[in-house]
């Protein structure tokens, strides 16, 4: 048996797969926004999904607030949102 690698690479970059990956990442981002600590709201409002152009569809959930690393080191909010998503799967 021989796999058609080109087919699977094309499939992993297809619009349907990209949409599916983005939709799941949006669920994680929404969960993270819902559980985000709110001081000024910049961290919560800065949580977004960024699609990366790689060999396959990749989505990154991040926050654009400059204090994100500090907040994450104290709360682990984004990591916890990802763990909750994994448990639901």
N, CA, C and O atoms as a printed pandas DataFrame, in Angstrom:
     atom_number atom_name residue_name chain_id  residue_number  x_coord  y_coord  z_coord
0              1         N          UNK        A               1    0.848   -1.171    0.000
1              2        CA          UNK        A               1    0.000    0.000    0.000
2              3         C          UNK        A               1    0.890    1.230    0.000
3              4         O          UNK        A               1    1.864    1.301    0.750
4              5         N          UNK        A               2    0.556    2.192   -0.836
5              6        CA          UNK        A               2    1.318    3.431   -0.902
6              7         C          UNK        A               2    0.352    4.608   -0.770
7              8         O          UNK        A               2   -0.640    4.703   -1.493
8              9         N          UNK        A               3    0.663    5.495    0.166
9             10        CA          UNK        A               3   -0.174    6.667    0.376
10            11         C          UNK        A               3    0.156    7.744   -0.641
11            12         O          UNK        A               3    1.303    7.900   -1.061
12            13         N          UNK        A               4   -0.862    8.473   -1.022
13            14        CA          UNK        A               4   -0.684    9.598   -1.922
14            15         C          UNK        A               4   -0.467   10.835   -1.044
15            16         O          UNK        A               4   -1.426   11.505   -0.661
16            17         N          UNK        A               5    0.782   11.129   -0.733
17            18        CA          UNK        A               5    1.104   12.234    0.175
18            19         C          UNK        A               5    0.594   13.576   -0.334
19            20         O          UNK        A               5    0.143   14.403    0.458
20            21         N          UNK        A               6    0.658   13.804   -1.631
21            22        CA          UNK        A               6    0.187   15.071   -2.197
22            23         C          UNK        A               6   -1.296   15.270   -1.911
23            24         O          UNK        A               6   -1.731   16.381   -1.607
24            25         N          UNK        A               7   -2.073   14.189   -2.010
25            26        CA          UNK        A               7   -3.502   14.273   -1.727
26            27         C          UNK        A               7   -3.743   14.729   -0.284
27            28         O          UNK        A               7   -4.541   15.633   -0.035
28            29         N          UNK        A               8   -3.048   14.096    0.656
29            30        CA          UNK        A               8   -3.252   14.431    2.067
30            31         C          UNK        A               8   -2.746   15.836    2.391
31            32         O          UNK        A               8   -3.331   16.518    3.233
32            33         N          UNK        A               9   -1.688   16.272    1.751
33            34        CA          UNK        A               9   -1.215   17.647    1.956
34            35         C          UNK        A               9   -2.236   18.641    1.420
35            36         O          UNK        A               9   -2.518   19.653    2.061
36            37         N          UNK        A              10   -2.792   18.352    0.242
37            38        CA          UNK        A              10   -3.826   19.238   -0.313
38            39         C          UNK        A              10   -5.068   19.238    0.567
39            40         O          UNK        A              10   -5.663   20.287    0.812
40            41         N          UNK        A              11   -5.454   18.069    1.039
41            42        CA          UNK        A              11   -6.623   17.961    1.909
42            43         C          UNK        A              11   -6.435   18.765    3.184
43            44         O          UNK        A              11   -7.358   19.448    3.629
44            45         N          UNK        A              12   -5.247   18.691    3.775
45            46        CA          UNK        A              12   -5.011   19.380    5.040
46            47         C          UNK        A              12   -4.962   20.895    4.887
47            48         O          UNK        A              12   -5.021   21.619    5.881
48            49         N          UNK        A              13   -4.856   21.381    3.660
49            50        CA          UNK        A              13   -4.877   22.827    3.408
50            51         C          UNK        A              13   -6.175   23.274    2.741
51            52         O          UNK        A              13   -6.308   24.442    2.376
52            53         N          UNK        A              14   -7.118   22.376    2.581
53            54        CA          UNK        A              14   -8.357   22.696    1.867
54            55         C          UNK        A              14   -9.206   23.683    2.675
55            56         O          UNK        A              14   -9.079   23.762    3.897
56            57         N          UNK        A              15  -10.064   24.427    1.992
57            58        CA          UNK        A              15  -10.922   25.395    2.694
58            59         C          UNK        A              15  -11.808   24.748    3.763
59            60         O          UNK        A              15  -12.039   25.342    4.816
60            61         N          UNK        A              16  -12.295   23.559    3.504
61            62        CA          UNK        A              16  -13.151   22.890    4.480
62            63         C          UNK        A              16  -12.413   22.540    5.763
63            64         O          UNK        A              16  -12.934   22.730    6.863
64            65         N          UNK        A              17  -11.205   22.031    5.616
65            66        CA          UNK        A              17  -10.403   21.685    6.791
66            67         C          UNK        A              17   -9.988   22.949    7.527
67            68         O          UNK        A              17  -10.019   22.993    8.757
68            69         N          UNK        A              18   -9.598   23.979    6.778
69            70        CA          UNK        A              18   -9.235   25.251    7.415
70            71         C          UNK        A              18  -10.418   25.810    8.212
71            72         O          UNK        A              18  -10.241   26.303    9.327
72            73         N          UNK        A              19  -11.619   25.731    7.640
73            74        CA          UNK        A              19  -12.814   26.237    8.327
74            75         C          UNK        A              19  -13.086   25.431    9.601
75            76         O          UNK        A              19  -13.455   25.997   10.630
76            77         N          UNK        A              20  -12.905   24.120    9.530
77            78        CA          UNK        A              20  -13.110   23.270   10.697
78            79         C          UNK        A              20  -12.105   23.594   11.804
79            80         O          UNK        A              20  -12.477   23.698   12.973
80            81         N          UNK        A              21  -10.844   23.753   11.438
81            82        CA          UNK        A              21   -9.809   24.087   12.413
82            83         C          UNK        A              21  -10.093   25.452   13.040
83            84         O          UNK        A              21   -9.964   25.623   14.252
84            85         N          UNK        A              22  -10.479   26.421   12.208
85            86        CA          UNK        A              22  -10.761   27.759   12.735
86            87         C          UNK        A              22  -11.979   27.732   13.662
87            88         O          UNK        A              22  -11.983   28.404   14.694
88            89         N          UNK        A              23  -12.999   26.973   13.309
89            90        CA          UNK        A              23  -14.196   26.897   14.154
90            91         C          UNK        A              23  -13.866   26.318   15.534
91            92         O          UNK        A              23  -14.363   26.811   16.546
92            93         N          UNK        A              24  -13.040   25.287   15.576
93            94        CA          UNK        A              24  -12.659   24.699   16.867
94            95         C          UNK        A              24  -11.805   25.678   17.673
95            96         O          UNK        A              24  -11.957   25.782   18.891
96            97         N          UNK        A              25  -10.910   26.392   16.994
97            98        CA          UNK        A              25  -10.078   27.384   17.683
98            99         C          UNK        A              25  -10.942   28.522   18.227
99           100         O          UNK        A              25  -10.658   29.053   19.301
100          101         N          UNK        A              26  -11.982   28.896   17.504
101          102        CA          UNK        A              26  -12.894   29.949   17.974
102          103         C          UNK        A              26  -13.613   29.506   19.250
103          104         O          UNK        A              26  -13.884   30.329   20.124
104          105         N          UNK        A              27  -13.920   28.216   19.362
105          106        CA          UNK        A              27  -14.542   27.700   20.589
106          107         C          UNK        A              27  -13.589   27.853   21.773
107          108         O          UNK        A              27  -13.995   28.241   22.868
108          109         N          UNK        A              28  -12.327   27.542   21.536
109          110        CA          UNK        A              28  -11.322   27.678   22.596
110          111         C          UNK        A              28  -11.175   29.139   22.985
111          112         O          UNK        A              28  -11.105   29.464   24.170
112          113         N          UNK        A              29  -11.126   30.031   21.982
113          114        CA          UNK        A              29  -10.983   31.465   22.259
114          115         C          UNK        A              29  -12.195   32.000   23.036
115          116         O          UNK        A              29  -12.039   32.809   23.950
116          117         N          UNK        A              30  -13.381   31.551   22.674
117          118        CA          UNK        A              30  -14.585   32.002   23.382
118          119         C          UNK        A              30  -14.560   31.535   24.832
119          120         O          UNK        A              30  -14.932   32.287   25.732
120          121         N          UNK        A              31  -14.124   30.301   25.065
121          122        CA          UNK        A              31  -13.995   29.785   26.428
122          123         C          UNK        A              31  -12.973   30.617   27.200
123          124         O          UNK        A              31  -13.213   30.987   28.349
124          125         N          UNK        A              32  -11.843   30.908   26.576
125          126        CA          UNK        A              32  -10.794   31.695   27.237
126          127         C          UNK        A              32  -11.286   33.101   27.563
127          128         O          UNK        A              32  -10.976   33.632   28.629
128          129         N          UNK        A              33  -12.047   33.706   26.661
129          130        CA          UNK        A              33  -12.603   35.040   26.931
130          131         C          UNK        A              33  -13.569   34.982   28.109
131          132         O          UNK        A              33  -13.600   35.886   28.945
132          133         N          UNK        A              34  -14.354   33.916   28.166
133          134        CA          UNK        A              34  -15.338   33.772   29.240
134          135         C          UNK        A              34  -14.714   33.580   30.605
135          136         O          UNK        A              34  -15.308   33.964   31.613
136          137         N          UNK        A              35  -13.537   32.998   30.660
137          138        CA          UNK        A              35  -12.888   32.748   31.952
138          139         C          UNK        A              35  -11.715   33.694   32.220
139          140         O          UNK        A              35  -10.997   33.533   33.206
140          141         N          UNK        A              36  -11.526   34.669   31.347
141          142        CA          UNK        A              36  -10.387   35.593   31.480
142          143         C          UNK        A              36  -10.567   36.530   32.673
143          144         O          UNK        A              36  -11.664   37.026   32.926
144          145         N          UNK        A              37   -9.472   36.765   33.402
145          146        CA          UNK        A              37   -9.541   37.771   34.466
146          147         C          UNK        A              37   -9.714   39.151   33.834
147          148         O          UNK        A              37   -9.110   39.456   32.806
148          149         N          UNK        A              38  -10.543   39.973   34.461
149          150        CA          UNK        A              38  -10.828   41.286   33.866
150          151         C          UNK        A              38  -10.388   42.387   34.819
151          152         O          UNK        A              38  -10.932   42.540   35.912
152          153         N          UNK        A              39   -9.392   43.150   34.381
153          154        CA          UNK        A              39   -8.986   44.350   35.096
154          155         C          UNK        A              39   -9.396   45.518   34.204
155          156         O          UNK        A              39  -10.345   46.242   34.507
156          157         N          UNK        A              40   -8.679   45.690   33.119
157          158        CA          UNK        A              40   -9.043   46.726   32.154
158          159         C          UNK        A              40   -9.841   46.144   30.991
159          160         O          UNK        A              40  -10.482   46.886   30.246
160          161         N          UNK        A              41   -9.807   44.804   30.829
161          162        CA          UNK        A              41  -10.508   44.151   29.726
162          163         C          UNK        A              41   -9.653   43.992   28.478
163          164         O          UNK        A              41  -10.083   43.375   27.504
164          165         N          UNK        A              42   -8.432   44.552   28.503
165          166        CA          UNK        A              42   -7.574   44.471   27.314
166          167         C          UNK        A              42   -7.132   43.046   27.031
167          168         O          UNK        A              42   -7.075   42.636   25.872
168          169         N          UNK        A              43   -6.822   42.294   28.062
169          170        CA          UNK        A              43   -6.414   40.905   27.873
170          171         C          UNK        A              43   -7.561   40.105   27.272
171          172         O          UNK        A              43   -7.386   39.426   26.260
172          173         N          UNK        A              44   -8.722   40.182   27.886
173          174        CA          UNK        A              44   -9.897   39.449   27.397
174          175         C          UNK        A              44  -10.256   39.849   25.967
175          176         O          UNK        A              44  -10.512   38.993   25.120
176          177         N          UNK        A              45  -10.272   41.147   25.709
177          178        CA          UNK        A              45  -10.645   41.626   24.380
178          179         C          UNK        A              45   -9.579   41.320   23.328
179          180         O          UNK        A              45   -9.868   41.315   22.131
180          181         N          UNK        A              46   -8.363   41.067   23.770
181          182        CA          UNK        A              46   -7.276   40.771   22.836
182          183         C          UNK        A              46   -7.154   39.306   22.479
183          184         O          UNK        A              46   -6.309   38.948   21.658
184          185         N          UNK        A              47   -7.974   38.440   23.073
185          186        CA          UNK        A              47   -7.916   37.017   22.762
186          187         C          UNK        A              47   -8.533   36.813   21.387
187          188         O          UNK        A              47   -9.681   37.183   21.144
188          189         N          UNK        A              48   -7.744   36.212   20.484
189          190        CA          UNK        A              48   -8.226   36.015   19.114
190          191         C          UNK        A              48   -7.586   34.769   18.515
191          192         O          UNK        A              48   -6.685   34.162   19.095
192          193         N          UNK        A              49   -8.080   34.413   17.346
193          194        CA          UNK        A              49   -7.580   33.261   16.598
194          195         C          UNK        A              49   -6.824   33.775   15.381
195          196         O          UNK        A              49   -7.300   34.648   14.655
196          197         N          UNK        A              50   -5.641   33.217   15.175
197          198        CA          UNK        A              50   -4.830   33.549   14.005
198          199         C          UNK        A              50   -4.573   32.254   13.243
199          200         O          UNK        A              50   -4.080   31.279   13.810
200          201         N          UNK        A              51   -4.906   32.249   11.965
201          202        CA          UNK        A              51   -4.629   31.089   11.118
202          203         C          UNK        A              51   -3.230   31.243   10.547
203          204         O          UNK        A              51   -2.858   32.312   10.064
204          205         N          UNK        A              52   -2.455   30.160   10.609
205          206        CA          UNK        A              52   -1.090   30.153   10.100
206          207         C          UNK        A              52   -1.053   29.427    8.759
207          208         O          UNK        A              52   -1.774   28.451    8.554
208          209         N          UNK        A              53   -0.228   29.899    7.868
209          210        CA          UNK        A              53   -0.036   29.241    6.579
210          211         C          UNK        A              53    1.159   28.313    6.679
211          212         O          UNK        A              53    2.309   28.742    6.586
212          213         N          UNK        A              54    0.872   27.048    6.869
213          214        CA          UNK        A              54    1.907   26.030    6.979
214          215         C          UNK        A              54    1.533   24.881    6.061
215          216         O          UNK        A              54    0.659   25.032    5.208
216          217         N          UNK        A              55    2.169   23.755    6.219
217          218        CA          UNK        A              55    1.873   22.590    5.382
218          219         C          UNK        A              55    0.483   22.037    5.648
219          220         O          UNK        A              55   -0.043   21.262    4.850
220          221         N          UNK        A              56   -0.107   22.428    6.756
221          222        CA          UNK        A              56   -1.462   22.007    7.089
222          223         C          UNK        A              56   -2.157   23.170    7.791
223          224         O          UNK        A              56   -1.526   24.161    8.158
224          225         N          UNK        A              57   -3.460   23.029    7.967
225          226        CA          UNK        A              57   -4.227   24.077    8.628
226          227         C          UNK        A              57   -3.839   24.139   10.098
227          228         O          UNK        A              57   -3.926   23.142   10.815
228          229         N          UNK        A              58   -3.411   25.314   10.541
229          230        CA          UNK        A              58   -2.992   25.521   11.921
230          231         C          UNK        A              58   -3.631   26.809   12.428
231          232         O          UNK        A              58   -3.566   27.847   11.769
232          233         N          UNK        A              59   -4.245   26.730   13.597
233          234        CA          UNK        A              59   -4.820   27.912   14.231
234          235         C          UNK        A              59   -4.128   28.124   15.571
235          236         O          UNK        A              59   -3.809   27.171   16.283
236          237         N          UNK        A              60   -3.903   29.392   15.897
237          238        CA          UNK        A              60   -3.267   29.755   17.164
238          239         C          UNK        A              60   -4.226   30.678   17.911
239          240         O          UNK        A              60   -4.714   31.663   17.358
240          241         N          UNK        A              61   -4.489   30.346   19.173
241          242        CA          UNK        A              61   -5.300   31.210   20.034
242          243         C          UNK        A              61   -4.325   32.004   20.885
243          244         O          UNK        A              61   -3.495   31.429   21.590
244          245         N          UNK        A              62   -4.425   33.314   20.819
245          246        CA          UNK        A              62   -3.486   34.169   21.548
246          247         C          UNK        A              62   -4.175   35.438   22.005
247          248         O          UNK        A              62   -5.322   35.703   21.648
248          249         N          UNK        A              63   -3.464   36.215   22.797
249          250        CA          UNK        A              63   -3.961   37.520   23.217
250          251         C          UNK        A              63   -2.938   38.571   22.799
251          252         O          UNK        A              63   -1.730   38.355   22.888
252          253         N          UNK        A              64   -3.434   39.685   22.353
253          254        CA          UNK        A              64   -2.563   40.761   21.883
254          255         C          UNK        A              64   -2.178   41.749   22.976
255          256         O          UNK        A              64   -1.394   42.667   22.734
256          257         N          UNK        A              65   -2.720   41.570   24.169
257          258        CA          UNK        A              65   -2.393   42.482   25.264
258          259         C          UNK        A              65   -0.922   42.322   25.657
259          260         O          UNK        A              65   -0.445   41.195   25.793
260          261         N          UNK        A              66   -0.197   43.428   25.840
261          262        CA          UNK        A              66    1.214   43.325   26.237
262          263         C          UNK        A              66    1.438   42.575   27.561
263          264         O          UNK        A              66    2.529   42.057   27.802
264          265         N          UNK        A              67    0.431   42.518   28.397
265          266        CA          UNK        A              67    0.572   41.844   29.692
266          267         C          UNK        A              67    0.166   40.367   29.635
267          268         O          UNK        A              67    0.030   39.729   30.679
268          269         N          UNK        A              68   -0.027   39.827   28.455
269          270        CA          UNK        A              68   -0.483   38.448   28.310
270          271         C          UNK        A              68    0.432   37.461   29.022
271          272         O          UNK        A              68   -0.056   36.596   29.750
272          273         N          UNK        A              69    1.733   37.564   28.836
273          274        CA          UNK        A              69    2.656   36.609   29.452
274          275         C          UNK        A              69    2.553   36.650   30.979
275          276         O          UNK        A              69    2.594   35.608   31.632
276          277         N          UNK        A              70    2.421   37.823   31.533
277          278        CA          UNK        A              70    2.281   37.956   32.983
278          279         C          UNK        A              70    0.972   37.315   33.445
279          280         O          UNK        A              70    0.952   36.549   34.408
280          281         N          UNK        A              71   -0.103   37.631   32.758
281          282        CA          UNK        A              71   -1.414   37.084   33.132
282          283         C          UNK        A              71   -1.414   35.566   32.984
283          284         O          UNK        A              71   -1.918   34.855   33.853
284          285         N          UNK        A              72   -0.851   35.070   31.888
285          286        CA          UNK        A              72   -0.803   33.615   31.674
286          287         C          UNK        A              72    0.050   32.926   32.722
287          288         O          UNK        A              72   -0.278   31.825   33.164
288          289         N          UNK        A              73    1.151   33.565   33.129
289          290        CA          UNK        A              73    2.014   32.933   34.140
290          291         C          UNK        A              73    1.302   32.810   35.483
291          292         O          UNK        A              73    1.601   31.911   36.269
292          293         N          UNK        A              74    0.368   33.709   35.741
293          294        CA          UNK        A              74   -0.357   33.672   37.014
294          295         C          UNK        A              74   -1.640   32.853   36.944
295          296         O          UNK        A              74   -2.035   32.236   37.934
296          297         N          UNK        A              75   -2.301   32.841   35.775
297          298        CA          UNK        A              75   -3.615   32.201   35.695
298          299         C          UNK        A              75   -3.657   30.972   34.793
299          300         O          UNK        A              75   -4.444   30.058   35.042
300          301         N          UNK        A              76   -2.831   30.929   33.757
301          302        CA          UNK        A              76   -2.885   29.819   32.804
302          303         C          UNK        A              76   -4.206   29.754   32.072
303          304         O          UNK        A              76   -4.649   28.667   31.701
304          305         N          UNK        A              77   -4.845   30.882   31.857
305          306        CA          UNK        A              77   -6.177   30.938   31.279
306          307         C          UNK        A              77   -6.259   30.270   29.906
307          308         O          UNK        A              77   -7.153   29.455   29.678
308          309         N          UNK        A              78   -5.360   30.592   29.001
309          310        CA          UNK        A              78   -5.411   30.003   27.662
310          311         C          UNK        A              78   -5.136   28.499   27.712
311          312         O          UNK        A              78   -5.794   27.724   27.018
312          313         N          UNK        A              79   -4.194   28.098   28.509
313          314        CA          UNK        A              79   -3.879   26.673   28.645
314          315         C          UNK        A              79   -5.067   25.910   29.226
315          316         O          UNK        A              79   -5.367   24.803   28.778
316          317         N          UNK        A              80   -5.740   26.484   30.209
317          318        CA          UNK        A              80   -6.907   25.831   30.799
318          319         C          UNK        A              80   -8.054   25.726   29.798
319          320         O          UNK        A              80   -8.768   24.724   29.775
320          321         N          UNK        A              81   -8.233   26.759   28.966
321          322        CA          UNK        A              81   -9.284   26.721   27.935
322          323         C          UNK        A              81   -9.004   25.583   26.951
323          324         O          UNK        A              81   -9.929   24.888   26.529
324          325         N          UNK        A              82   -7.756   25.393   26.591
325          326        CA          UNK        A              82   -7.392   24.302   25.693
326          327         C          UNK        A              82   -7.637   22.946   26.360
327          328         O          UNK        A              82   -8.132   22.023   25.713
328          329         N          UNK        A              83   -7.302   22.816   27.625
329          330        CA          UNK        A              83   -7.535   21.562   28.347
330          331         C          UNK        A              83   -9.024   21.245   28.434
331          332         O          UNK        A              83   -9.416   20.089   28.277
332          333         N          UNK        A              84   -9.858   22.254   28.681
333          334        CA          UNK        A              84  -11.305   22.021   28.740
334          335         C          UNK        A              84  -11.822   21.549   27.384
335          336         O          UNK        A              84  -12.676   20.665   27.322
336          337         N          UNK        A              85  -11.313   22.130   26.296
337          338        CA          UNK        A              85  -11.705   21.721   24.955
338          339         C          UNK        A              85  -11.294   20.263   24.708
339          340         O          UNK        A              85  -12.067   19.493   24.138
340          341         N          UNK        A              86  -10.098   19.887   25.129
341          342        CA          UNK        A              86   -9.627   18.513   24.931
342          343         C          UNK        A              86  -10.513   17.517   25.681
343          344         O          UNK        A              86  -10.802   16.438   25.164
344          345         N          UNK        A              87  -10.943   17.867   26.886
345          346        CA          UNK        A              87  -11.782   16.953   27.673
346          347         C          UNK        A              87  -13.144   16.741   27.021
347          348         O          UNK        A              87  -13.735   15.670   27.158
348          349         N          UNK        A              88  -13.650   17.753   26.313
349          350        CA          UNK        A              88  -14.955   17.655   25.659
350          351         C          UNK        A              88  -14.884   16.769   24.411
351          352         O          UNK        A              88  -15.912   16.266   23.957
352          353         N          UNK        A              89  -13.715   16.577   23.864
353          354        CA          UNK        A              89  -13.548   15.811   22.619
354          355         C          UNK        A              89  -13.754   14.373   22.825
355          356         O          UNK        A              89  -13.650   13.592   21.879
